[in-house]
């Protein structure tokens, strides 16, 4: 298996969306003023990731040598470190241009690496789309320089130089000029970053400035004290990023904040230049809900860290169980810092969408490839099944050398459902894509707009969604109209679950009647083998405790979505379980998801948490008041009840304060 960086690096780098923090022009580099073998030249590994060649120490005598044919190293890393030190001494940069692996005893083994000058090769111009929006032009440093060193693995600890070219087609920089050029490049990168931020602010606010944004925030907070906002500014006191969360979003998060998506799908819409991102989730009706909004002007790790920390503060520091984001080095690093206990996954729909672009030639040659890849990713409910299906697709279309698919496969544990079954993501179906914010962009914006126009449309959209959710809460469908079996369990589920959750449960229940469980092991947890009558190859294992009515299936659907799978339901039918046990009903999918105490006993947790802080007590009371307002606004009768209750509560608090004041005066007189 051979890998060449000339074109495939661009695919992987574009997919990874790598973003680094800009370094100010006066920043110092590792290694001090003089050029050294550590920290000055960047080496691009075969995976397309920038790494500094400092992981292997190079002997002083060796690193001062020039490379020669049949020179030996103990590893490819040692060879890279040596060539990097040599390049540093002469004054040129290096990268890995090609690597090759071979399958030995069933294992992929790296057998060759080629290190080249950064100016090797020529930049390939991409076909330009005149209708596309203007992009910044980037200069290419490649001029066809042939300088390179190739090493081949001859034994486990023996790598030999087999190809070597020492001559360059350009002037190499003397060591005393390396530092000067590095600082100049850093300064240019910093200025480019500043110009980018300035351009984005101009697109958002026109000839004005971020005062428009601040005025909007102040207006919203005046109308509702539960509205939260924060603005991050850069060193020039200009807006870098912003986060805001309305009162309704904070309430929704207390009920449905177990699974969150950081939606940056604005990047998919060419007409949407507003760098708008949203924290979204799914309510008990399977509808998308918004937990907060952000303007992400500065897409660096430090900015994403600030953004996540600020949003978490608005949500009373409650971490979600899972967080779904787009792929990106900066986002990934920020998530790891701010949400260390949260299960982070990459959005598979975004990845599959990118496949249409990256594999467009293949899709045109093989019309069925796209659907087969989607089916492989979305419908394989086990790792073994996915691996078999993936290999069959790759072999069928001879795609083992495709760098894009190789990169996706190498990170499959971050985005393929079969590898993510151990955590909750609130997906009722892995095959149906949940509506994203991008649909809102497509529906309302065909040209670039400024912030005032955008936010007015967005607030209208949110009001419409809140009204739709309230309507669904009050819609009653007689169970008899939707039942498909005569089981007591289905009637119970129809009364408990919302319509969306019930339909998913109903599908699993009906399917369970076509599955046949066979007990293969007795014990406290009896072991069952469950398979469909017409699909004996797709077998699942269920462990069932008859006394406690607890079950576990290796498809992990309940852990992933909160709805029991057909395999467990099949065992329940065989074991005579008539009603769903309470521990098998996820409250977040029920009609009572927003009634009563918060999930997981968080009300009690809040009371103890807020005892010693006036600010925390205030925030907690505002949140409870917002819940009361949400319920009271549903109808005129509910409004009257809520209003009377609030008046009584206020009168009791005023009476308490009056008694407290009199008690204080009495104590003063006695002293």
HUDA-V420916 format. One record per pair of residues at least 6 apart in sequence whose ideal C-beta (glycine too) atoms are under 6 Angstrom apart, sorted by sequence separation. I is the first residue (numbers start at 0). J is the second residue. D is the distance in Angstrom with one decimal. If there is no record, write none. Layout:
# HUDA-V420916
I_J_D + I_J_D
This chain:
# HUDA-V420916
44_50_5.4 + 72_78_4.2 + 152_158_5.6 + 153_159_5.2 + 220_226_4.5 + 232_238_6.0 + 233_239_4.7 + 265_271_4.6 + 282_288_4.8 + 324_330_5.2 + 362_368_5.8 + 379_385_3.9 + 393_399_5.8 + 398_404_5.5 + 412_418_4.3 + 520_526_3.7 + 557_563_5.5 + 586_592_5.9 + 596_602_4.7 + 609_615_4.1 + 631_637_5.2 + 30_37_5.7 + 86_93_4.8 + 100_107_4.8 + 101_108_5.7 + 204_211_5.4 + 219_226_4.6 + 361_368_5.9 + 362_369_5.3 + 411_418_5.9 + 482_489_5.7 + 518_525_5.7 + 519_526_5.4 + 543_550_4.7 + 609_616_4.8 + 631_638_5.0 + 30_38_4.5 + 41_49_5.2 + 42_50_5.9 + 150_158_4.6 + 151_159_5.8 + 230_238_5.8 + 231_239_4.7 + 279_287_5.5 + 280_288_5.3 + 493_501_5.5 + 530_538_4.5 + 556_564_3.8 + 29_38_3.3 + 30_39_6.0 + 100_109_5.2 + 101_110_5.1 + 231_240_4.5 + 334_343_5.0 + 379_388_5.5 + 492_501_5.6 + 518_527_5.5 + 519_528_5.2 + 541_550_5.9 + 542_551_4.7 + 42_52_4.7 + 83_93_6.0 + 150_160_5.5 + 151_161_4.8 + 265_275_5.2 + 279_289_5.5 + 280_290_5.7 + 528_538_5.9 + 529_539_4.8 + 554_564_5.3 + 609_619_4.8 + 631_641_2.7 + 99_110_5.7 + 230_241_4.8 + 516_527_4.4 + 517_528_5.0 + 541_552_4.8 + 99_111_4.2 + 148_160_6.0 + 149_161_5.7 + 216_228_4.2 + 277_289_5.4 + 278_290_4.2 + 478_490_5.9 + 492_504_5.0 + 529_541_5.5 + 552_564_5.3 + 38_51_5.6 + 149_162_3.9 + 229_242_5.2 + 263_276_4.7 + 278_291_4.2 + 293_306_5.6 + 375_388_4.4 + 416_429_5.0 + 443_456_5.0 + 516_529_4.5 + 539_552_5.9 + 540_553_4.8 + 98_112_4.9 + 375_389_5.6 + 527_541_4.5 + 539_553_5.8 + 552_566_4.7 + 605_619_5.4 + 627_641_5.5 + 148_163_5.4 + 228_243_4.0 + 262_277_4.7 + 277_292_5.3 + 478_493_3.8 + 514_529_5.4 + 539_554_5.5 + 552_567_5.1 + 37_53_4.5 + 97_113_4.3 + 322_338_5.7 + 526_542_5.8 + 95_112_6.0 + 96_113_5.2 + 122_139_3.5 + 147_164_5.2 + 227_244_4.6 + 261_278_6.0 + 262_279_5.0 + 276_293_4.6 + 375_392_5.7 + 514_531_5.3 + 550_567_4.4 + 146_164_5.3 + 513_531_5.8 + 524_542_4.2 + 525_543_5.3 + 96_115_4.3 + 122_141_5.2 + 145_164_4.9 + 226_245_5.4 + 259_278_5.7 + 260_279_4.9 + 276_295_5.1 + 291_310_5.2 + 322_341_5.0 + 326_345_5.0 + 489_508_5.8 + 513_532_5.8 + 121_141_5.5 + 274_294_5.9 + 318_338_5.9 + 524_544_5.2 + 563_583_5.6 + 55_76_4.7 + 93_114_5.3 + 120_141_5.0 + 146_167_4.9 + 225_246_3.2 + 259_280_5.4 + 274_295_4.9 + 321_342_4.4 + 322_343_5.3 + 323_344_5.3 + 325_346_5.7 + 371_392_5.2 + 439_460_5.5 + 55_77_5.2 + 62_84_4.0 + 118_140_5.7 + 121_143_5.6 + 258_280_5.9 + 274_296_5.6 + 319_341_5.7 + 57_80_5.0 + 94_117_5.8 + 118_141_5.5 + 144_167_5.3 + 223_246_5.0 + 318_341_5.4 + 323_346_5.4 + 57_81_5.5 + 118_142_5.1 + 144_168_4.8 + 325_349_5.4 + 561_585_3.4 + 55_80_4.0 + 91_116_5.4 + 92_117_3.8 + 119_144_5.2 + 144_169_6.0 + 255_280_5.0 + 541_566_5.2 + 36_62_5.6 + 118_144_4.0 + 303_329_5.5 + 307_333_5.6 + 483_509_5.8 + 541_567_5.7 + 52_79_5.7 + 57_84_5.1 + 255_282_5.2 + 303_330_5.4 + 539_566_4.5 + 543_570_5.1 + 561_588_5.6 + 52_80_5.2 + 116_144_4.4 + 368_396_5.9 + 548_576_5.9 + 209_238_3.9 + 300_329_4.3 + 304_333_4.3 + 308_337_5.5 + 541_570_4.9 + 545_574_6.0 + 116_146_4.2 + 299_329_5.6 + 303_333_3.5 + 307_337_4.0 + 52_83_3.9 + 365_396_5.5 + 82_114_4.8 + 115_147_4.2 + 300_332_4.8 + 304_336_5.5 + 385_417_4.2 + 548_580_4.5 + 300_333_5.5 + 113_147_5.9 + 114_148_5.0 + 12_47_5.2 + 382_417_5.1 + 11_47_3.7 + 113_149_4.3 + 381_417_5.8 + 75_112_5.0 + 251_288_4.9 + 529_566_4.3 + 112_150_5.7 + 252_290_4.8 + 379_417_5.1 + 8_47_5.1 + 376_415_5.6 + 111_151_5.1 + 529_569_5.4 + 42_83_5.8 + 248_289_5.6 + 110_152_4.6 + 248_290_5.1 + 2_45_5.4 + 40_83_5.7 + 248_291_5.6 + 527_570_5.2 + 40_86_5.7 + 357_403_4.6 + 40_87_5.5 + 244_291_4.0 + 36_84_3.4 + 39_87_5.6 + 243_292_5.5 + 45_95_5.5 + 36_87_5.1 + 42_93_5.8 + 43_94_3.9 + 44_95_5.8 + 118_169_5.8 + 242_293_4.9 + 514_565_5.7 + 40_92_4.8 + 43_95_5.7 + 377_429_4.9 + 34_87_5.4 + 45_98_4.4 + 241_294_4.5 + 377_430_4.9 + 516_569_4.9 + 511_565_4.3 + 516_570_4.8 + 240_295_5.7 + 510_565_4.1 + 514_569_4.1 + 240_296_5.8 + 239_296_5.7 + 240_297_5.7 + 507_564_5.9 + 511_568_3.7 + 516_573_5.2 + 239_297_4.2 + 504_562_5.4 + 507_565_4.5 + 511_569_4.2 + 503_562_5.2 + 259_319_4.2 + 508_568_5.5 + 507_568_5.9 + 240_302_5.2 + 252_314_5.2 + 263_325_5.1 + 256_319_5.5 + 257_320_4.7 + 258_321_4.9 + 259_322_5.2 + 260_323_4.3 + 261_324_4.5 + 242_306_5.9 + 350_414_5.7 + 82_148_5.2 + 240_306_5.6 + 242_309_4.7 + 347_414_4.6 + 242_310_5.4 + 345_413_4.9 + 244_313_4.4 + 344_413_5.9 + 345_414_4.1 + 202_272_5.1 + 78_150_4.5 + 231_305_5.3 + 344_419_5.5 + 427_503_4.4 + 78_158_5.4 + 91_171_4.9 + 229_309_4.7 + 342_422_3.8 + 90_171_4.8 + 66_148_5.3 + 89_171_5.1 + 90_172_3.6 + 73_156_4.9 + 75_158_5.7 + 90_173_5.7 + 90_174_5.7 + 348_432_5.2 + 72_158_4.6 + 227_313_4.2 + 90_177_5.4 + 491_578_5.5 + 71_159_5.4 + 491_579_5.9 + 500_588_3.7 + 69_159_5.9 + 70_160_4.4 + 487_577_5.2 + 488_579_5.9 + 4_96_5.1 + 68_160_5.7 + 496_588_5.6 + 496_589_5.9 + 497_590_5.7 + 3_97_5.1 + 495_589_5.3 + 68_163_5.4 + 2_98_5.0 + 66_163_5.9 + 199_296_4.9 + 1_99_4.5 + 0_100_4.6 + 196_296_5.8 + 321_422_5.1 + 321_423_6.0 + 320_423_4.9 + 321_424_5.1 + 5_120_5.5 + 427_560_5.8 + 426_560_5.4 + 420_555_3.2 + 424_559_6.0 + 420_559_5.1 + 34_174_4.7 + 285_427_5.5 + 34_177_4.1 + 281_425_4.6 + 32_178_6.0 + 287_434_5.2 + 277_436_5.1 + 24_185_5.9 + 24_186_3.6 + 22_185_5.1 + 469_633_5.9 + 24_189_5.3 + 258_423_5.9 + 23_189_5.7 + 257_423_5.9 + 258_424_5.0 + 258_425_3.7 + 21_189_5.2 + 271_440_4.5 + 267_437_5.4 + 21_192_4.0 + 264_435_4.7 + 264_436_5.7 + 268_440_4.5 + 262_435_5.7 + 264_437_3.7 + 271_444_5.8 + 262_436_4.9 + 270_444_5.5 + 380_554_4.6 + 270_445_5.5 + 272_447_5.0 + 270_446_5.9 + 273_453_5.4 + 284_471_4.7 + 284_497_5.1 + 283_497_4.9 + 285_499_3.5 + 284_499_5.1 + 247_465_6.0 + 211_450_5.8 + 205_449_4.9 + 204_450_5.7 + 203_450_5.0 + 20_299_4.5 + 18_298_5.0 + 20_300_5.6 + 18_299_5.9 + 20_301_5.6 + 283_587_6.0 + 283_588_5.5 + 283_592_4.1 + 16_326_6.0 + 16_327_4.2 + 17_328_4.5 + 18_329_4.0 + 254_592_5.7 + 254_593_5.3 + 253_597_5.5 + 10_357_5.8 + 250_625_5.1 + 250_626_5.8 + 246_625_4.8 + 250_629_5.9 + 10_403_4.9 + 7_402_3.3 + 11_406_4.9 + 225_621_5.1 + 225_625_5.1
